Amino acid sequence: MGQQYNEISEKNQSFIEQQKIFFVGTATDNSRVNISPKGMESFKVLGPNRVIWLNVTGSGNETAAHVQTHPRMTIMFCAFDGSPNTLRLYGNAKAIHKNDPEWPALAAHFTLLPGARQIFDVSVDLVQNSCGMSVPLYHYEGDRDQLKNWATKQGSDGIKKYWDKKNQKSIDGLETKIIEKNT
């Protein structure tokens, strides 16, 4: 049976800090639901009702497009080793870009990864634990280096060209405003 809380407890924060992967879900009223896997030491708990995560350049930019019109976001962690647990954080998110005034203070929480494009600042209003007994056991071998290597090779100008070509609109045609915010 799931348990619901109004904030992230120390126990839940400890669980979050042990995870190597998390999943982010967003949608607008009329868009496809987007669920993205994330990793690479890109998640921080700032308080019992606030988390941030660093988003790096990828093939799409759905999350940024969605939160502009519907800021709701669900973040899910699940235990792939040890005791079973699935933890969901529900809340509202704001995309912070490199030229936004909040960027320097939030970016200081991370070792910035090559190709970093946004930080999502999430106000958490519901925390839910559920059993996770159907989640299989997996062994963590390490992070992949391909995305970091690709972004490093592109350089700043190459990343901006990629954003212009691939990250301007969601798959549903919604504007992401990535170039406008990061130039």
PyMOL CGO cylinders between C-alpha atoms (Angstrom):
from pymol import cmd
from pymol.cgo import CYLINDER

trace = [
    CYLINDER, 0.00, 0.00, 0.00, 1.37, 3.40, -0.96, 0.3, 1, 1, 1, 1, 1, 1,
    CYLINDER, 1.37, 3.40, -0.96, 2.13, 6.09, 1.60, 0.3, 1, 1, 1, 1, 1, 1,
    CYLINDER, 2.13, 6.09, 1.60, 1.77, 9.79, 0.90, 0.3, 1, 1, 1, 1, 1, 1,
    CYLINDER, 1.77, 9.79, 0.90, 3.55, 12.72, 2.54, 0.3, 1, 1, 1, 1, 1, 1,
    CYLINDER, 3.55, 12.72, 2.54, 3.58, 16.51, 2.22, 0.3, 1, 1, 1, 1, 1, 1,
    CYLINDER, 3.58, 16.51, 2.22, 7.37, 16.69, 2.10, 0.3, 1, 1, 1, 1, 1, 1,
    CYLINDER, 7.37, 16.69, 2.10, 10.58, 14.77, 1.45, 0.3, 1, 1, 1, 1, 1, 1,
    CYLINDER, 10.58, 14.77, 1.45, 11.67, 13.06, 4.66, 0.3, 1, 1, 1, 1, 1, 1,
    CYLINDER, 11.67, 13.06, 4.66, 15.31, 12.42, 5.57, 0.3, 1, 1, 1, 1, 1, 1,
    CYLINDER, 15.31, 12.42, 5.57, 14.72, 8.72, 4.81, 0.3, 1, 1, 1, 1, 1, 1,
    CYLINDER, 14.72, 8.72, 4.81, 13.37, 9.54, 1.34, 0.3, 1, 1, 1, 1, 1, 1,
    CYLINDER, 13.37, 9.54, 1.34, 16.20, 11.98, 0.70, 0.3, 1, 1, 1, 1, 1, 1,
    CYLINDER, 16.20, 11.98, 0.70, 18.70, 9.28, 1.59, 0.3, 1, 1, 1, 1, 1, 1,
    CYLINDER, 18.70, 9.28, 1.59, 16.97, 6.90, -0.83, 0.3, 1, 1, 1, 1, 1, 1,
    CYLINDER, 16.97, 6.90, -0.83, 17.07, 9.55, -3.60, 0.3, 1, 1, 1, 1, 1, 1,
    CYLINDER, 17.07, 9.55, -3.60, 20.79, 10.17, -3.04, 0.3, 1, 1, 1, 1, 1, 1,
    CYLINDER, 20.79, 10.17, -3.04, 21.55, 6.45, -3.49, 0.3, 1, 1, 1, 1, 1, 1,
    CYLINDER, 21.55, 6.45, -3.49, 19.81, 6.17, -6.88, 0.3, 1, 1, 1, 1, 1, 1,
    CYLINDER, 19.81, 6.17, -6.88, 21.71, 6.29, -10.16, 0.3, 1, 1, 1, 1, 1, 1,
    CYLINDER, 21.71, 6.29, -10.16, 18.67, 6.91, -12.38, 0.3, 1, 1, 1, 1, 1, 1,
    CYLINDER, 18.67, 6.91, -12.38, 15.39, 8.78, -12.17, 0.3, 1, 1, 1, 1, 1, 1,
    CYLINDER, 15.39, 8.78, -12.17, 12.50, 9.34, -14.56, 0.3, 1, 1, 1, 1, 1, 1,
    CYLINDER, 12.50, 9.34, -14.56, 10.74, 12.63, -15.33, 0.3, 1, 1, 1, 1, 1, 1,
    CYLINDER, 10.74, 12.63, -15.33, 7.16, 12.82, -16.60, 0.3, 1, 1, 1, 1, 1, 1,
    CYLINDER, 7.16, 12.82, -16.60, 5.47, 15.90, -18.10, 0.3, 1, 1, 1, 1, 1, 1,
    CYLINDER, 5.47, 15.90, -18.10, 2.61, 16.76, -20.47, 0.3, 1, 1, 1, 1, 1, 1,
    CYLINDER, 2.61, 16.76, -20.47, 0.35, 19.60, -21.49, 0.3, 1, 1, 1, 1, 1, 1,
    CYLINDER, 0.35, 19.60, -21.49, -3.41, 19.18, -21.93, 0.3, 1, 1, 1, 1, 1, 1,
    CYLINDER, -3.41, 19.18, -21.93, -2.97, 18.40, -25.62, 0.3, 1, 1, 1, 1, 1, 1,
    CYLINDER, -2.97, 18.40, -25.62, 0.52, 16.94, -25.93, 0.3, 1, 1, 1, 1, 1, 1,
    CYLINDER, 0.52, 16.94, -25.93, 1.91, 13.48, -25.70, 0.3, 1, 1, 1, 1, 1, 1,
    CYLINDER, 1.91, 13.48, -25.70, 3.03, 12.42, -22.24, 0.3, 1, 1, 1, 1, 1, 1,
    CYLINDER, 3.03, 12.42, -22.24, 6.81, 12.52, -22.10, 0.3, 1, 1, 1, 1, 1, 1,
    CYLINDER, 6.81, 12.52, -22.10, 8.81, 10.28, -19.76, 0.3, 1, 1, 1, 1, 1, 1,
    CYLINDER, 8.81, 10.28, -19.76, 12.58, 10.74, -19.77, 0.3, 1, 1, 1, 1, 1, 1,
    CYLINDER, 12.58, 10.74, -19.77, 15.28, 8.73, -17.99, 0.3, 1, 1, 1, 1, 1, 1,
    CYLINDER, 15.28, 8.73, -17.99, 17.94, 10.85, -16.28, 0.3, 1, 1, 1, 1, 1, 1,
    CYLINDER, 17.94, 10.85, -16.28, 21.20, 10.18, -14.46, 0.3, 1, 1, 1, 1, 1, 1,
    CYLINDER, 21.20, 10.18, -14.46, 24.79, 11.47, -14.32, 0.3, 1, 1, 1, 1, 1, 1,
    CYLINDER, 24.79, 11.47, -14.32, 24.79, 13.04, -10.81, 0.3, 1, 1, 1, 1, 1, 1,
    CYLINDER, 24.79, 13.04, -10.81, 22.20, 15.58, -11.93, 0.3, 1, 1, 1, 1, 1, 1,
    CYLINDER, 22.20, 15.58, -11.93, 19.69, 15.63, -9.04, 0.3, 1, 1, 1, 1, 1, 1,
    CYLINDER, 19.69, 15.63, -9.04, 19.76, 17.59, -5.77, 0.3, 1, 1, 1, 1, 1, 1,
    CYLINDER, 19.76, 17.59, -5.77, 17.31, 17.91, -2.87, 0.3, 1, 1, 1, 1, 1, 1,
    CYLINDER, 17.31, 17.91, -2.87, 17.42, 21.53, -1.64, 0.3, 1, 1, 1, 1, 1, 1,
    CYLINDER, 17.42, 21.53, -1.64, 14.78, 21.16, 1.07, 0.3, 1, 1, 1, 1, 1, 1,
    CYLINDER, 14.78, 21.16, 1.07, 11.74, 19.17, 2.13, 0.3, 1, 1, 1, 1, 1, 1,
    CYLINDER, 11.74, 19.17, 2.13, 9.67, 20.66, -0.72, 0.3, 1, 1, 1, 1, 1, 1,
    CYLINDER, 9.67, 20.66, -0.72, 12.26, 21.68, -3.29, 0.3, 1, 1, 1, 1, 1, 1,
    CYLINDER, 12.26, 21.68, -3.29, 14.46, 19.75, -5.71, 0.3, 1, 1, 1, 1, 1, 1,
    CYLINDER, 14.46, 19.75, -5.71, 16.50, 20.73, -8.74, 0.3, 1, 1, 1, 1, 1, 1,
    CYLINDER, 16.50, 20.73, -8.74, 17.89, 18.69, -11.58, 0.3, 1, 1, 1, 1, 1, 1,
    CYLINDER, 17.89, 18.69, -11.58, 20.31, 19.50, -14.37, 0.3, 1, 1, 1, 1, 1, 1,
    CYLINDER, 20.31, 19.50, -14.37, 19.15, 18.78, -17.90, 0.3, 1, 1, 1, 1, 1, 1,
    CYLINDER, 19.15, 18.78, -17.90, 21.73, 18.13, -20.59, 0.3, 1, 1, 1, 1, 1, 1,
    CYLINDER, 21.73, 18.13, -20.59, 21.38, 18.34, -24.37, 0.3, 1, 1, 1, 1, 1, 1,
    CYLINDER, 21.38, 18.34, -24.37, 19.51, 15.44, -25.88, 0.3, 1, 1, 1, 1, 1, 1,
    CYLINDER, 19.51, 15.44, -25.88, 17.58, 14.46, -28.96, 0.3, 1, 1, 1, 1, 1, 1,
    CYLINDER, 17.58, 14.46, -28.96, 14.47, 16.35, -27.84, 0.3, 1, 1, 1, 1, 1, 1,
    CYLINDER, 14.47, 16.35, -27.84, 13.47, 19.05, -25.38, 0.3, 1, 1, 1, 1, 1, 1,
    CYLINDER, 13.47, 19.05, -25.38, 9.94, 17.98, -24.45, 0.3, 1, 1, 1, 1, 1, 1,
    CYLINDER, 9.94, 17.98, -24.45, 10.19, 18.75, -20.73, 0.3, 1, 1, 1, 1, 1, 1,
    CYLINDER, 10.19, 18.75, -20.73, 11.14, 22.40, -21.32, 0.3, 1, 1, 1, 1, 1, 1,
    CYLINDER, 11.14, 22.40, -21.32, 8.29, 22.82, -23.80, 0.3, 1, 1, 1, 1, 1, 1,
    CYLINDER, 8.29, 22.82, -23.80, 5.73, 21.26, -21.49, 0.3, 1, 1, 1, 1, 1, 1,
    CYLINDER, 5.73, 21.26, -21.49, 6.51, 23.17, -18.29, 0.3, 1, 1, 1, 1, 1, 1,
    CYLINDER, 6.51, 23.17, -18.29, 6.07, 26.51, -20.06, 0.3, 1, 1, 1, 1, 1, 1,
    CYLINDER, 6.07, 26.51, -20.06, 2.33, 25.88, -20.34, 0.3, 1, 1, 1, 1, 1, 1,
    CYLINDER, 2.33, 25.88, -20.34, 1.79, 23.16, -17.71, 0.3, 1, 1, 1, 1, 1, 1,
    CYLINDER, 1.79, 23.16, -17.71, 4.40, 23.28, -14.96, 0.3, 1, 1, 1, 1, 1, 1,
    CYLINDER, 4.40, 23.28, -14.96, 3.32, 19.98, -13.39, 0.3, 1, 1, 1, 1, 1, 1,
    CYLINDER, 3.32, 19.98, -13.39, 6.04, 17.36, -13.18, 0.3, 1, 1, 1, 1, 1, 1,
    CYLINDER, 6.04, 17.36, -13.18, 6.35, 13.88, -11.72, 0.3, 1, 1, 1, 1, 1, 1,
    CYLINDER, 6.35, 13.88, -11.72, 9.78, 12.51, -10.84, 0.3, 1, 1, 1, 1, 1, 1,
    CYLINDER, 9.78, 12.51, -10.84, 10.12, 8.80, -10.11, 0.3, 1, 1, 1, 1, 1, 1,
    CYLINDER, 10.12, 8.80, -10.11, 12.92, 6.84, -8.48, 0.3, 1, 1, 1, 1, 1, 1,
    CYLINDER, 12.92, 6.84, -8.48, 12.85, 3.06, -8.10, 0.3, 1, 1, 1, 1, 1, 1,
    CYLINDER, 12.85, 3.06, -8.10, 15.18, 0.69, -6.29, 0.3, 1, 1, 1, 1, 1, 1,
    CYLINDER, 15.18, 0.69, -6.29, 16.96, -1.68, -8.67, 0.3, 1, 1, 1, 1, 1, 1,
    CYLINDER, 16.96, -1.68, -8.67, 18.91, -3.22, -5.78, 0.3, 1, 1, 1, 1, 1, 1,
    CYLINDER, 18.91, -3.22, -5.78, 18.31, -3.70, -2.06, 0.3, 1, 1, 1, 1, 1, 1,
    CYLINDER, 18.31, -3.70, -2.06, 14.84, -3.36, -0.58, 0.3, 1, 1, 1, 1, 1, 1,
    CYLINDER, 14.84, -3.36, -0.58, 12.04, -2.68, -3.07, 0.3, 1, 1, 1, 1, 1, 1,
    CYLINDER, 12.04, -2.68, -3.07, 10.79, 0.91, -3.20, 0.3, 1, 1, 1, 1, 1, 1,
    CYLINDER, 10.79, 0.91, -3.20, 9.27, 3.27, -5.73, 0.3, 1, 1, 1, 1, 1, 1,
    CYLINDER, 9.27, 3.27, -5.73, 9.29, 6.96, -4.81, 0.3, 1, 1, 1, 1, 1, 1,
    CYLINDER, 9.29, 6.96, -4.81, 7.41, 9.64, -6.72, 0.3, 1, 1, 1, 1, 1, 1,
    CYLINDER, 7.41, 9.64, -6.72, 7.72, 13.39, -6.28, 0.3, 1, 1, 1, 1, 1, 1,
    CYLINDER, 7.72, 13.39, -6.28, 4.79, 15.44, -7.59, 0.3, 1, 1, 1, 1, 1, 1,
    CYLINDER, 4.79, 15.44, -7.59, 4.99, 19.17, -8.08, 0.3, 1, 1, 1, 1, 1, 1,
    CYLINDER, 4.99, 19.17, -8.08, 5.41, 22.16, -10.34, 0.3, 1, 1, 1, 1, 1, 1,
    CYLINDER, 5.41, 22.16, -10.34, 8.59, 22.96, -12.21, 0.3, 1, 1, 1, 1, 1, 1,
    CYLINDER, 8.59, 22.96, -12.21, 10.24, 25.96, -13.79, 0.3, 1, 1, 1, 1, 1, 1,
    CYLINDER, 10.24, 25.96, -13.79, 12.94, 25.72, -16.48, 0.3, 1, 1, 1, 1, 1, 1,
    CYLINDER, 12.94, 25.72, -16.48, 15.96, 27.86, -15.64, 0.3, 1, 1, 1, 1, 1, 1,
    CYLINDER, 15.96, 27.86, -15.64, 18.25, 28.68, -18.58, 0.3, 1, 1, 1, 1, 1, 1,
    CYLINDER, 18.25, 28.68, -18.58, 21.86, 29.89, -18.52, 0.3, 1, 1, 1, 1, 1, 1,
    CYLINDER, 21.86, 29.89, -18.52, 20.90, 33.55, -18.99, 0.3, 1, 1, 1, 1, 1, 1,
    CYLINDER, 20.90, 33.55, -18.99, 18.21, 33.51, -16.29, 0.3, 1, 1, 1, 1, 1, 1,
    CYLINDER, 18.21, 33.51, -16.29, 19.18, 35.32, -13.05, 0.3, 1, 1, 1, 1, 1, 1,
    CYLINDER, 19.18, 35.32, -13.05, 18.64, 32.14, -10.97, 0.3, 1, 1, 1, 1, 1, 1,
    CYLINDER, 18.64, 32.14, -10.97, 21.14, 30.09, -13.01, 0.3, 1, 1, 1, 1, 1, 1,
    CYLINDER, 21.14, 30.09, -13.01, 24.41, 30.91, -11.15, 0.3, 1, 1, 1, 1, 1, 1,
    CYLINDER, 24.41, 30.91, -11.15, 23.04, 30.07, -7.68, 0.3, 1, 1, 1, 1, 1, 1,
    CYLINDER, 23.04, 30.07, -7.68, 21.39, 26.83, -8.85, 0.3, 1, 1, 1, 1, 1, 1,
    CYLINDER, 21.39, 26.83, -8.85, 24.29, 25.78, -11.09, 0.3, 1, 1, 1, 1, 1, 1,
    CYLINDER, 24.29, 25.78, -11.09, 26.61, 26.01, -8.08, 0.3, 1, 1, 1, 1, 1, 1,
    CYLINDER, 26.61, 26.01, -8.08, 24.96, 22.84, -6.74, 0.3, 1, 1, 1, 1, 1, 1,
    CYLINDER, 24.96, 22.84, -6.74, 26.33, 20.78, -9.65, 0.3, 1, 1, 1, 1, 1, 1,
    CYLINDER, 26.33, 20.78, -9.65, 29.52, 19.95, -11.44, 0.3, 1, 1, 1, 1, 1, 1,
    CYLINDER, 29.52, 19.95, -11.44, 28.22, 21.28, -14.75, 0.3, 1, 1, 1, 1, 1, 1,
    CYLINDER, 28.22, 21.28, -14.75, 28.15, 18.66, -17.47, 0.3, 1, 1, 1, 1, 1, 1,
    CYLINDER, 28.15, 18.66, -17.47, 29.07, 19.44, -21.07, 0.3, 1, 1, 1, 1, 1, 1,
    CYLINDER, 29.07, 19.44, -21.07, 25.91, 20.38, -22.97, 0.3, 1, 1, 1, 1, 1, 1,
    CYLINDER, 25.91, 20.38, -22.97, 23.99, 21.54, -19.86, 0.3, 1, 1, 1, 1, 1, 1,
    CYLINDER, 23.99, 21.54, -19.86, 20.92, 23.37, -21.16, 0.3, 1, 1, 1, 1, 1, 1,
    CYLINDER, 20.92, 23.37, -21.16, 18.47, 23.87, -18.26, 0.3, 1, 1, 1, 1, 1, 1,
    CYLINDER, 18.47, 23.87, -18.26, 18.05, 23.37, -14.56, 0.3, 1, 1, 1, 1, 1, 1,
    CYLINDER, 18.05, 23.37, -14.56, 14.55, 22.43, -13.50, 0.3, 1, 1, 1, 1, 1, 1,
    CYLINDER, 14.55, 22.43, -13.50, 13.53, 23.93, -10.17, 0.3, 1, 1, 1, 1, 1, 1,
    CYLINDER, 13.53, 23.93, -10.17, 10.68, 21.84, -8.75, 0.3, 1, 1, 1, 1, 1, 1,
    CYLINDER, 10.68, 21.84, -8.75, 8.33, 22.77, -5.93, 0.3, 1, 1, 1, 1, 1, 1,
    CYLINDER, 8.33, 22.77, -5.93, 7.22, 19.41, -4.47, 0.3, 1, 1, 1, 1, 1, 1,
    CYLINDER, 7.22, 19.41, -4.47, 3.70, 19.21, -3.03, 0.3, 1, 1, 1, 1, 1, 1,
    CYLINDER, 3.70, 19.21, -3.03, 3.27, 15.43, -2.71, 0.3, 1, 1, 1, 1, 1, 1,
    CYLINDER, 3.27, 15.43, -2.71, 5.68, 12.57, -2.01, 0.3, 1, 1, 1, 1, 1, 1,
    CYLINDER, 5.68, 12.57, -2.01, 4.53, 8.99, -2.49, 0.3, 1, 1, 1, 1, 1, 1,
    CYLINDER, 4.53, 8.99, -2.49, 6.27, 5.74, -1.61, 0.3, 1, 1, 1, 1, 1, 1,
    CYLINDER, 6.27, 5.74, -1.61, 4.97, 2.46, -2.98, 0.3, 1, 1, 1, 1, 1, 1,
    CYLINDER, 4.97, 2.46, -2.98, 6.22, -1.08, -2.77, 0.3, 1, 1, 1, 1, 1, 1,
    CYLINDER, 6.22, -1.08, -2.77, 8.21, -1.49, -5.99, 0.3, 1, 1, 1, 1, 1, 1,
    CYLINDER, 8.21, -1.49, -5.99, 8.14, -5.28, -5.60, 0.3, 1, 1, 1, 1, 1, 1,
    CYLINDER, 8.14, -5.28, -5.60, 7.66, -5.80, -9.35, 0.3, 1, 1, 1, 1, 1, 1,
    CYLINDER, 7.66, -5.80, -9.35, 10.78, -3.77, -10.26, 0.3, 1, 1, 1, 1, 1, 1,
    CYLINDER, 10.78, -3.77, -10.26, 13.53, -6.20, -11.28, 0.3, 1, 1, 1, 1, 1, 1,
    CYLINDER, 13.53, -6.20, -11.28, 16.96, -6.31, -9.67, 0.3, 1, 1, 1, 1, 1, 1,
    CYLINDER, 16.96, -6.31, -9.67, 19.76, -4.81, -11.75, 0.3, 1, 1, 1, 1, 1, 1,
    CYLINDER, 19.76, -4.81, -11.75, 23.46, -4.29, -11.21, 0.3, 1, 1, 1, 1, 1, 1,
    CYLINDER, 23.46, -4.29, -11.21, 24.85, -0.77, -11.77, 0.3, 1, 1, 1, 1, 1, 1,
    CYLINDER, 24.85, -0.77, -11.77, 28.04, -0.85, -13.84, 0.3, 1, 1, 1, 1, 1, 1,
    CYLINDER, 28.04, -0.85, -13.84, 28.67, 2.87, -14.28, 0.3, 1, 1, 1, 1, 1, 1,
    CYLINDER, 28.67, 2.87, -14.28, 27.63, 5.98, -16.15, 0.3, 1, 1, 1, 1, 1, 1,
    CYLINDER, 27.63, 5.98, -16.15, 27.86, 6.16, -19.93, 0.3, 1, 1, 1, 1, 1, 1,
    CYLINDER, 27.86, 6.16, -19.93, 30.38, 8.66, -21.31, 0.3, 1, 1, 1, 1, 1, 1,
    CYLINDER, 30.38, 8.66, -21.31, 28.99, 9.05, -24.84, 0.3, 1, 1, 1, 1, 1, 1,
    CYLINDER, 28.99, 9.05, -24.84, 26.82, 12.12, -24.18, 0.3, 1, 1, 1, 1, 1, 1,
    CYLINDER, 26.82, 12.12, -24.18, 29.58, 13.98, -22.31, 0.3, 1, 1, 1, 1, 1, 1,
    CYLINDER, 29.58, 13.98, -22.31, 32.11, 13.09, -25.01, 0.3, 1, 1, 1, 1, 1, 1,
    CYLINDER, 32.11, 13.09, -25.01, 29.73, 14.16, -27.79, 0.3, 1, 1, 1, 1, 1, 1,
    CYLINDER, 29.73, 14.16, -27.79, 28.93, 17.50, -26.11, 0.3, 1, 1, 1, 1, 1, 1,
    CYLINDER, 28.93, 17.50, -26.11, 32.62, 18.20, -25.41, 0.3, 1, 1, 1, 1, 1, 1,
    CYLINDER, 32.62, 18.20, -25.41, 33.48, 17.51, -29.06, 0.3, 1, 1, 1, 1, 1, 1,
    CYLINDER, 33.48, 17.51, -29.06, 30.67, 19.85, -30.25, 0.3, 1, 1, 1, 1, 1, 1,
    CYLINDER, 30.67, 19.85, -30.25, 31.87, 22.77, -28.15, 0.3, 1, 1, 1, 1, 1, 1,
    CYLINDER, 31.87, 22.77, -28.15, 29.67, 25.71, -27.23, 0.3, 1, 1, 1, 1, 1, 1,
    CYLINDER, 29.67, 25.71, -27.23, 29.00, 26.79, -30.83, 0.3, 1, 1, 1, 1, 1, 1,
    CYLINDER, 29.00, 26.79, -30.83, 28.21, 23.26, -31.94, 0.3, 1, 1, 1, 1, 1, 1,
    CYLINDER, 28.21, 23.26, -31.94, 25.78, 22.78, -29.06, 0.3, 1, 1, 1, 1, 1, 1,
    CYLINDER, 25.78, 22.78, -29.06, 23.96, 26.01, -29.96, 0.3, 1, 1, 1, 1, 1, 1,
    CYLINDER, 23.96, 26.01, -29.96, 23.69, 24.85, -33.59, 0.3, 1, 1, 1, 1, 1, 1,
    CYLINDER, 23.69, 24.85, -33.59, 22.29, 21.52, -32.41, 0.3, 1, 1, 1, 1, 1, 1,
    CYLINDER, 22.29, 21.52, -32.41, 19.78, 23.30, -30.15, 0.3, 1, 1, 1, 1, 1, 1,
    CYLINDER, 19.78, 23.30, -30.15, 18.72, 25.45, -33.11, 0.3, 1, 1, 1, 1, 1, 1,
    CYLINDER, 18.72, 25.45, -33.11, 18.24, 22.40, -35.32, 0.3, 1, 1, 1, 1, 1, 1,
    CYLINDER, 18.24, 22.40, -35.32, 16.87, 19.80, -32.87, 0.3, 1, 1, 1, 1, 1, 1,
    CYLINDER, 16.87, 19.80, -32.87, 15.70, 21.44, -29.61, 0.3, 1, 1, 1, 1, 1, 1,
    CYLINDER, 15.70, 21.44, -29.61, 13.54, 24.42, -30.70, 0.3, 1, 1, 1, 1, 1, 1,
    CYLINDER, 13.54, 24.42, -30.70, 10.22, 22.57, -30.74, 0.3, 1, 1, 1, 1, 1, 1,
    CYLINDER, 10.22, 22.57, -30.74, 8.71, 19.57, -29.02, 0.3, 1, 1, 1, 1, 1, 1,
    CYLINDER, 8.71, 19.57, -29.02, 7.44, 16.62, -31.04, 0.3, 1, 1, 1, 1, 1, 1,
    CYLINDER, 7.44, 16.62, -31.04, 3.99, 18.25, -30.79, 0.3, 1, 1, 1, 1, 1, 1,
    CYLINDER, 3.99, 18.25, -30.79, 5.30, 21.57, -32.18, 0.3, 1, 1, 1, 1, 1, 1,
    CYLINDER, 5.30, 21.57, -32.18, 5.46, 23.42, -28.86, 0.3, 1, 1, 1, 1, 1, 1,
    CYLINDER, 5.46, 23.42, -28.86, 8.18, 26.09, -28.55, 0.3, 1, 1, 1, 1, 1, 1,
    CYLINDER, 8.18, 26.09, -28.55, 10.99, 25.37, -26.07, 0.3, 1, 1, 1, 1, 1, 1,
    CYLINDER, 10.99, 25.37, -26.07, 12.57, 28.87, -26.20, 0.3, 1, 1, 1, 1, 1, 1,
    CYLINDER, 12.57, 28.87, -26.20, 16.01, 27.33, -25.65, 0.3, 1, 1, 1, 1, 1, 1,
    CYLINDER, 16.01, 27.33, -25.65, 17.88, 29.61, -28.09, 0.3, 1, 1, 1, 1, 1, 1,
    CYLINDER, 17.88, 29.61, -28.09, 15.99, 32.71, -26.92, 0.3, 1, 1, 1, 1, 1, 1,
    CYLINDER, 15.99, 32.71, -26.92, 16.89, 31.99, -23.30, 0.3, 1, 1, 1, 1, 1, 1,
    CYLINDER, 16.89, 31.99, -23.30, 20.48, 30.80, -23.82, 0.3, 1, 1, 1, 1, 1, 1,
    CYLINDER, 20.48, 30.80, -23.82, 21.93, 33.24, -26.34, 0.3, 1, 1, 1, 1, 1, 1,
]
cmd.load_cgo(trace, "trace")
